[in-house]
Amino acid sequence: MTKSAVEIVEEYLSDDQKRWAKLASEVNWRRLELLLLREILLELKKLNQNKLVSSP
């Protein structure tokens, strides 16, 4: 089963500055950023399509 974007992000949430410094240099962090950007773009696309369909 795949995880939602929210579940993936929650794994990285931390107030620990050392952890953030380590994550900033990891490939997984860059991948996470791309996944989140993709999710945002998909949501925007869906909202835009709904707006176009419902407009007179």
C-alpha positions in Angstrom: 0.0 0.0 0.0 1.4 3.4 -0.9 1.6 6.2 1.6 -0.1 9.5 1.2 2.0 12.7 0.9 1.0 13.7 4.4 2.2 10.4 5.9 5.6 10.7 4.1 6.0 14.3 5.3 5.2 13.3 8.9 8.2 11.0 9.0 10.5 14.0 8.4 8.9 16.4 10.8 11.3 17.2 13.6 12.7 20.1 15.6 16.1 18.5 15.7 18.4 20.8 13.7 21.0 18.0 13.2 18.4 15.9 11.5 17.4 18.8 9.2 21.0 19.4 8.3 21.4 15.7 7.5 18.2 15.6 5.5 19.1 18.6 3.4 22.0 16.7 1.9 20.2 13.4 1.3 18.8 12.2 -2.0 15.6 11.1 -0.1 15.0 14.7 1.0 15.2 15.9 -2.6 12.9 13.1 -3.7 10.4 14.1 -1.0 10.5 17.7 -2.2 9.7 16.5 -5.7 6.9 14.2 -4.6 5.3 17.1 -2.6 5.6 19.4 -5.6 4.0 16.8 -7.8 1.1 16.4 -5.3 0.6 20.2 -5.2 0.6 20.4 -9.0 -1.9 17.5 -9.3 -4.2 19.2 -6.8 -4.0 22.5 -8.6 -4.7 20.8 -11.9 -7.7 19.1 -10.4 -9.0 22.4 -9.0 -8.5 24.1 -12.3 -10.3 21.4 -14.2 -13.2 21.6 -11.7 -13.3 25.3 -12.1 -13.4 25.1 -15.9 -16.2 22.5 -15.9 -18.4 24.4 -13.5 -18.0 27.8 -15.1 -20.8 29.0 -17.4 
